[in-house]
Amino acid sequence: MLTLSERIQQLQTYLSYYYIDFDTPTERLQSLYSDFAKLKLLNEYGYKANVNYWRTILLDCNLHGYLNTGDHVCMIHQSELPELFYQSKLDKPLCLDTVIEDMRKDTKYLLTQKEYEHTYPVTTTNPSSLNWLRWFVDWILPSTPSDVYIVMPTIDEYAKIMVQQHYKKPLCSALDNLFTWDEFKAQYRAIPCYQETCVQLSDMDLWFVLRYLVHHYGVAVQDTFKTFGHQSTVIKFPERTESERTKAVISQEDKAIVSLKAACTALHYQVDQLEIKAQEFLQVAQQHYTFHRKPQAMFMLRKKKQIEHLLEQRYKTLDTMETVLLKIEASQNDLYMVQAFNLGTETLRKMLAHHSFDKIQETMDELQEALDDHEQVEHALTQGHHVIVDQDEQALEEQLESLALEEQALTQPIDTQSELMRLQQVLSSLNVPSHTTKQKQAQLA
């Protein structure tokens, strides 16, 4: 447990980090530390602003574990508050009693232990075990002073965190919703909070939250019973469903399973203790042998052997009990699978009930006719396409042949010999003798 000075230091560090008024003292902080009760008549707005500010600080600091009562983080002690908020420059706040009184007017903020137990009573389906359960509650929850209050927003937030953690993890077994009190403590004692730290809940805190879970989240708490001389309590979370959760119901089978789990836990503890004793006897025997005290060494070895024999028996018992527990767990899982199969079969039958075989056959015939019609249309369209394509192909081939002939004419080489002979004939016709020309002229004359 931290000292008062350490608690004050932690609280001031948290306040200066998250609230600027506490980091660098301002006029606002001076107003908060002053006796502002008289403002209720003179300045009601300022009075309500100060009360609301202090209420926010008290609830926030308690939620994150910086404003608690001893080891109980879900509670605040009214008489301790001025000491915890002490500052050297401002001294103690003067109106925290006024703030607490205002918060007490609304039951959603602060409740005494008696008020809380009256609002969230412990119930049981077995009247004969009610005395045991009351004894268990009284042992967990000793009476607290009248100025110690349970902070309801903190209880509500911790309950939400526990439920989220439980349903967030994959439930690998049908027994994952069942807990003993020791298992519940081990699973949910640490609550994540400010700067990746965890708030450690006391047994009293856990029982307060468990009461809240029973009344608001359907968690069931059932009778205490003895296992190996140890008192146990059955705690069961509701099944995970998409719809609104219903209240969990603890059956006799659940009690038997939790009893087996508690017995296995007790046997594990016994086995660990026996192994420690066997090791101690061996060490003592070695010491006696070192100092040549053979009778004492033999005696310790004999005791070690007896412990080992008892340890072997405990291991066999533990193996048997864990095997039985494993088979019960497997049977529960098989039962859930059968229920799922039945639900699936029933759903399938309901879906098929709306469609008779004749109607389905008629639908399939209509579908086949539609497919046949579609195939005929596709065939007709394909035939017309082939005719058009054939005509286009023939015209294109003729055009391609004409282009080839033109290309051949342009690229064919010129016959130079024939061209020279033609030119010579032309020139020879031009070079006719003069007497021949004169004869032609005389004939013309």
C-alpha positions as a printed Julia matrix, in Angstrom:
445×3 Matrix{Float64}:
   0.0     0.0      0.0
   1.29    3.46    -0.91
   1.89    6.12     1.7
  -0.18    9.31     1.74
   2.66   11.38     0.27
   3.14    8.88    -2.57
  -0.58    8.94    -3.34
  -0.56   12.75    -3.36
   2.44   12.77    -5.71
   0.83   10.32    -8.14
  -2.44   12.25    -8.12
  -0.73   15.6     -8.73
   1.29   14.11   -11.6
  -1.86   12.82   -13.25
  -3.73   16.1    -12.75
  -0.91   18.25   -14.14
  -0.7    16.0    -17.21
  -4.42   16.07   -18.07
  -5.71   19.32   -16.56
  -4.01   22.56   -17.53
  -5.32   24.38   -14.45
  -3.29   22.02   -12.25
  -0.2    22.23   -14.45
   0.16   26.02   -14.18
  -1.94   27.43   -11.31
  -4.49   29.93   -12.61
  -7.25   32.1    -11.21
  -9.61   29.3    -12.14
  -7.75   26.91    -9.84
  -7.79   29.48    -7.03
 -11.56   29.71    -7.44
 -11.85   25.92    -7.27
  -9.82   25.78    -4.05
 -11.76   28.63    -2.44
 -14.95   28.43    -0.38
 -17.35   28.87    -3.28
 -20.41   27.54    -1.42
 -21.72   31.09    -0.97
 -21.82   31.48    -4.76
 -24.92   29.27    -4.8
 -26.98   32.35    -3.91
 -24.87   35.1     -5.48
 -23.71   33.41    -8.69
 -25.5    30.14    -9.33
 -23.84   29.68   -12.72
 -20.34   29.98   -11.22
 -21.31   27.65    -8.38
 -22.56   24.94   -10.76
 -19.47   25.34   -12.95
 -17.15   24.72    -9.99
 -19.19   21.76    -8.74
 -19.28   20.17   -12.2
 -15.53   20.68   -12.63
 -14.75   19.02    -9.3
 -17.18   16.19   -10.04
 -15.41   15.51   -13.33
 -12.02   15.45   -11.59
 -13.18   13.16    -8.78
 -14.79   10.64   -11.14
 -11.92   10.66   -13.61
  -9.18   10.28   -10.98
 -11.05    7.47    -9.26
 -11.62    5.65   -12.55
  -7.89    5.64   -13.31
  -6.87    4.5     -9.85
  -5.49    7.78    -8.5
  -8.23    8.54    -6.01
  -9.07    5.45    -4.01
  -9.49    4.27    -0.44
  -6.58    2.12     0.59
  -6.6    -0.94    -1.66
 -10.18   -0.37    -2.81
 -10.09    1.53    -6.09
 -13.88    1.72    -6.54
 -14.34    3.76    -3.39
 -13.45    7.24    -2.16
 -13.07    8.39     1.43
 -14.59   11.83     1.89
 -12.36   12.79     4.82
  -9.2    11.97     2.8
 -10.02   14.13    -0.21
  -8.7    17.49     1.09
  -5.37   15.85     2.02
  -5.01   14.18    -1.38
  -5.64   17.44    -3.27
  -3.31   19.47    -1.07
  -1.05   21.95    -2.89
   1.67   23.99    -1.23
   0.63   27.26    -2.89
  -3.12   26.84    -2.42
  -3.36   24.58     0.63
  -6.42   22.27     0.72
  -9.62   22.75    -1.28
 -12.35   24.12     0.99
 -15.53   22.97    -0.75
 -15.06   19.27    -1.47
 -17.71   18.43     1.14
 -20.12   20.62    -0.81
 -19.24   18.76    -4.02
 -19.76   15.37    -2.35
 -23.1    16.52    -0.95
 -24.21   17.61    -4.41
 -23.11   14.29    -5.92
 -24.98   12.37    -3.22
 -28.26   13.91    -4.38
 -28.06   11.77    -7.51
 -27.71    8.04    -6.86
 -25.88    7.52   -10.16
 -22.67    8.96    -8.67
 -22.07    7.87    -5.07
 -23.58    5.18    -2.83
 -22.68    3.93     0.61
 -22.01    0.23     1.04
 -25.42   -0.37     2.62
 -27.18    1.52    -0.15
 -25.25   -0.44    -2.77
 -26.05   -3.81    -1.19
 -29.71   -2.83    -0.99
 -29.76   -1.74    -4.65
 -27.82   -4.78    -5.89
 -28.74   -7.66    -3.56
 -27.25  -11.14    -3.7
 -29.84  -13.75    -4.58
 -29.76  -17.52    -4.83
 -32.16  -20.16    -6.1
 -31.35  -22.47    -3.2
 -32.58  -21.08     0.15
 -30.55  -23.6      2.13
 -27.31  -22.17     0.75
 -28.23  -18.53     1.36
 -26.51  -18.53     4.75
 -23.28  -19.76     3.16
 -23.52  -17.09     0.49
 -24.15  -14.4      3.07
 -21.15  -15.6      5.05
 -19.05  -15.44     1.89
 -20.25  -11.9      1.13
 -19.63  -10.75     4.69
 -16.13  -12.23     4.55
 -15.39  -10.45     1.27
 -17.12   -7.19     2.2
 -16.36   -5.94     5.69
 -18.35   -2.95     6.82
 -17.03    0.45     5.75
 -17.37    3.9      7.39
 -20.36    6.04     6.5
 -18.2     8.62     4.71
 -16.76    6.03     2.32
 -18.65    5.93    -0.95
 -18.77    3.53    -3.87
 -18.24    5.41    -7.15
 -20.93    4.17    -9.51
 -19.45    5.46   -12.83
 -16.24    3.57   -11.98
 -18.22    0.39   -11.25
 -20.1     0.79   -14.53
 -16.92    1.33   -16.56
 -15.1    -1.62   -14.98
 -18.12   -3.84   -15.65
 -18.11   -2.8    -19.32
 -14.39   -3.55   -19.59
 -14.86   -7.02   -18.07
 -17.74   -7.86   -20.4
 -15.79   -6.6    -23.43
 -12.72   -8.62   -22.44
 -14.8   -11.75   -21.92
 -16.69  -11.62   -25.22
 -13.75  -10.26   -27.22
 -11.62  -13.34   -26.67
 -12.54  -16.38   -28.79
 -14.56  -18.85   -26.75
 -12.92  -22.16   -27.54
 -15.09  -24.22   -25.23
 -18.59  -24.34   -23.88
 -17.09  -24.09   -20.39
 -15.38  -20.75   -20.99
 -18.39  -18.94   -19.51
 -18.0   -20.73   -16.16
 -15.72  -19.44   -13.41
 -14.94  -20.12    -9.82
 -14.35  -17.11    -7.59
 -10.57  -17.67    -7.76
 -10.67  -17.94   -11.56
 -12.75  -14.77   -11.8
 -10.23  -12.91    -9.63
  -7.28  -14.14   -11.67
  -8.97  -13.19   -14.95
 -10.35   -9.73   -14.13
  -8.34   -8.37   -11.22
  -6.23   -6.13   -13.49
  -8.09   -3.37   -15.39
  -6.17   -1.42   -18.1
  -6.08    2.33   -17.56
  -3.84    5.45   -17.84
  -0.51    5.18   -19.77
  -0.77    1.42   -20.35
  -0.84    0.7    -16.62
  -3.35   -1.49   -14.85
  -5.57   -0.86   -11.85
  -5.44   -3.77    -9.41
  -8.89   -4.5     -7.98
  -9.28   -5.82    -4.46
 -11.65   -8.65    -3.54
 -14.14   -6.03    -2.37
 -13.91   -4.16    -5.68
 -14.43   -7.37    -7.62
 -17.46   -8.3     -5.58
 -18.98   -4.85    -6.1
 -18.46   -5.16    -9.86
 -19.8    -8.72    -9.82
 -23.02   -7.55    -8.17
 -23.34   -4.93   -10.91
 -22.73   -7.56   -13.6
 -25.47   -9.73   -12.14
 -28.09   -6.98   -12.31
 -27.08   -5.27   -15.57
 -25.39   -7.91   -17.74
 -27.15  -11.13   -16.8
 -24.19  -12.77   -15.06
 -25.28  -15.49   -12.64
 -23.74  -16.08    -9.21
 -24.71  -19.26    -7.47
 -24.27  -21.0     -4.16
 -20.97  -21.55    -2.46
 -19.84  -25.13    -1.88
 -16.89  -26.95    -0.41
 -14.23  -28.6     -2.52
 -11.3   -30.14    -0.65
 -12.32  -28.02     2.32
 -12.21  -24.85     0.22
 -15.23  -22.59    -0.35
 -16.08  -21.87    -3.99
 -18.67  -19.82    -5.86
 -20.09  -20.51    -9.31
 -20.02  -17.54   -11.7
 -21.47  -17.84   -15.19
 -21.57  -15.31   -18.04
 -24.5   -15.44   -20.5
 -24.02  -17.12   -23.85
 -22.7   -14.91   -26.63
 -25.54  -14.01   -29.01
 -26.2   -11.31   -31.56
 -29.45  -10.34   -29.86
 -29.87   -8.9    -26.39
 -28.25  -11.08   -23.77
 -30.51  -13.01   -21.46
 -29.69  -13.81   -17.86
 -27.42  -16.8    -17.42
 -28.79  -19.84   -15.62
 -26.53  -22.09   -13.55
 -27.55  -25.73   -13.77
 -26.52  -28.67   -11.62
 -24.19  -29.72   -14.43
 -22.5   -26.33   -14.25
 -22.01  -26.73   -10.51
 -20.51  -30.17   -11.02
 -18.15  -28.85   -13.68
 -17.03  -25.95   -11.5
 -16.57  -28.37    -8.61
 -14.3   -30.5    -10.79
 -12.35  -27.44   -11.89
 -11.92  -26.35    -8.29
 -10.8   -29.86    -7.32
  -8.22  -29.87   -10.13
  -6.93  -26.5     -8.95
  -6.63  -27.8     -5.39
  -4.83  -30.94    -6.6
  -2.39  -28.85    -8.61
  -1.62  -26.89    -5.47
  -1.13  -30.1     -3.47
   1.17  -31.53    -6.12
   3.29  -28.37    -6.1
   3.59  -28.49    -2.32
   4.51  -32.19    -2.34
   7.22  -31.58    -4.93
   8.65  -28.8     -2.77
   8.68  -31.08     0.27
  10.35  -33.9     -1.66
  13.07  -31.51    -2.81
  13.55  -30.22     0.74
  13.91  -33.78     2.12
  16.49  -34.55    -0.55
  18.53  -31.47     0.35
  18.42  -32.33     4.07
  19.46  -35.91     3.33
  22.43  -34.64     1.32
  23.46  -32.41     4.22
  23.29  -35.3      6.69
  25.28  -37.5      4.34
  27.91  -34.77     3.97
  28.43  -34.74     7.74
  28.44  -38.57     7.9
  25.08  -38.81     9.64
  23.88  -41.84     7.8
  20.8   -42.71     9.95
  19.42  -39.2      9.56
  20.14  -39.24     5.84
  18.36  -42.59     5.46
  15.39  -41.27     7.45
  15.04  -38.22     5.2
  15.33  -40.36     2.07
  12.62  -42.63     3.46
  10.35  -39.62     3.98
  11.18  -38.41     0.49
  10.15  -41.79    -0.89
   6.86  -41.63     0.98
   6.21  -38.19    -0.43
   7.02  -39.43    -3.93
   4.58  -42.32    -3.49
   1.86  -39.91    -2.38
   2.8   -37.59    -5.23
   2.36  -40.41    -7.73
  -1.12  -41.1     -6.36
  -2.03  -37.43    -6.6
  -0.83  -37.3    -10.19
  -3.01  -40.28   -11.08
  -6.02  -38.69    -9.4
  -5.34  -35.39   -11.14
  -4.99  -37.11   -14.49
  -8.3   -38.9    -13.98
 -10.14  -35.74   -12.95
  -8.73  -33.7    -15.83
  -9.66  -36.49   -18.25
 -13.22  -36.48   -16.92
 -13.34  -32.69   -17.19
 -12.01  -32.83   -20.74
 -14.64  -35.42   -21.73
 -17.39  -33.31   -20.18
 -16.1   -30.3    -22.09
 -16.02  -32.3    -25.33
 -19.54  -33.57   -24.7
 -20.79  -30.03   -24.15
 -19.17  -28.93   -27.39
 -20.67  -31.92   -29.22
 -24.08  -31.0    -27.85
 -23.73  -27.47   -29.19
 -22.7   -28.83   -32.58
 -25.73  -31.14   -32.67
 -27.95  -28.19   -31.8
 -26.36  -26.23   -34.64
 -26.96  -29.14   -37.04
 -30.6   -29.37   -35.94
 -31.06  -25.65   -36.41
 -29.51  -25.8    -39.87
 -31.66  -28.77   -40.87
 -34.82  -27.09   -39.64
 -33.95  -23.89   -41.48
 -33.28  -25.79   -44.7
 -36.59  -27.62   -44.42
 -38.46  -24.38   -43.88
 -36.82  -22.88   -46.95
 -37.64  -25.92   -49.11
 -41.21  -26.09   -47.81
 -42.11  -23.05   -49.93
 -41.04  -24.85   -53.15
 -42.66  -28.2    -54.08
 -40.92  -30.68   -56.37
 -43.47  -30.13   -59.19
 -42.98  -26.38   -59.03
 -39.22  -26.75   -59.09
 -39.48  -29.18   -62.07
 -41.77  -26.74   -63.89
 -39.31  -23.93   -63.28
 -36.43  -26.03   -64.61
 -38.43  -26.96   -67.75
 -39.21  -23.31   -68.41
 -35.56  -22.5    -67.94
 -34.59  -25.21   -70.45
 -37.11  -23.88   -73.01
 -35.73  -20.39   -72.61
 -32.21  -21.69   -73.13
 -33.28  -23.58   -76.27
 -34.94  -20.45   -77.7
 -31.85  -18.47   -76.96
 -29.7   -21.06   -78.72
 -31.9   -20.92   -81.86
 -31.67  -17.14   -81.97
 -27.9   -17.34   -81.61
 -27.74  -19.91   -84.43
 -29.8   -17.71   -86.79
 -27.68  -14.68   -86.06
 -24.54  -16.69   -86.68
 -25.77  -17.95   -90.1
 -26.55  -14.43   -91.35
 -23.18  -13.32   -90.19
 -21.47  -16.07   -92.2
 -23.26  -15.01   -95.49
 -22.26  -11.38   -95.05
 -18.75  -12.35   -94.2
 -18.42  -14.62   -97.31
 -19.6   -11.83   -99.67
 -17.28   -9.33   -98.12
 -14.4   -11.75   -98.38
 -14.93  -12.32  -102.17
 -15.03   -8.58  -102.97
 -11.95   -7.99  -100.89
 -10.05  -10.76  -102.68
 -10.89   -9.28  -106.16
  -9.76   -5.83  -105.04
  -6.59   -7.34  -103.65
  -5.82   -9.06  -107.03
  -6.22   -5.77  -108.97
  -3.88   -4.04  -106.57
  -1.36   -6.8   -107.08
  -1.49   -6.41  -110.9
  -0.94   -2.66  -110.68
   1.96   -3.19  -108.36
   3.46   -5.71  -110.76
   3.18   -3.27  -113.73
   4.88   -0.52  -111.85
   7.72   -2.68  -110.7
   8.34   -4.54  -114.07
  11.86   -3.63  -115.65
  12.0    -1.68  -119.03
  13.27   -3.55  -122.25
  16.04   -1.13  -123.46
  16.8    -3.04  -126.75
  13.28   -2.73  -128.15
  13.16    0.93  -127.27
  16.43    1.62  -129.16
  15.15   -0.12  -132.31
  11.98    1.94  -132.24
  13.97    5.16  -131.96
  16.19    4.15  -134.89
  13.14    3.57  -137.09
  11.8     7.0   -136.26
  15.12    8.64  -137.01
  15.57    6.75  -140.27
  12.21    7.96  -141.48
  13.3    11.49  -140.83
  16.65   11.2   -142.82
  15.12   10.73  -146.41
  17.46   11.62  -149.55
  16.94   15.01  -151.37
  16.27   13.57  -154.88
  13.46   11.57  -153.5
  12.06   14.71  -152.03
  12.31   16.55  -155.36
  10.51   13.72  -157.17
   7.67   13.91  -154.71
   7.46   17.67  -155.17
   7.31   17.33  -159.03
   4.57   14.81  -158.7
   2.64   17.1   -156.52
   3.11   20.02  -158.94
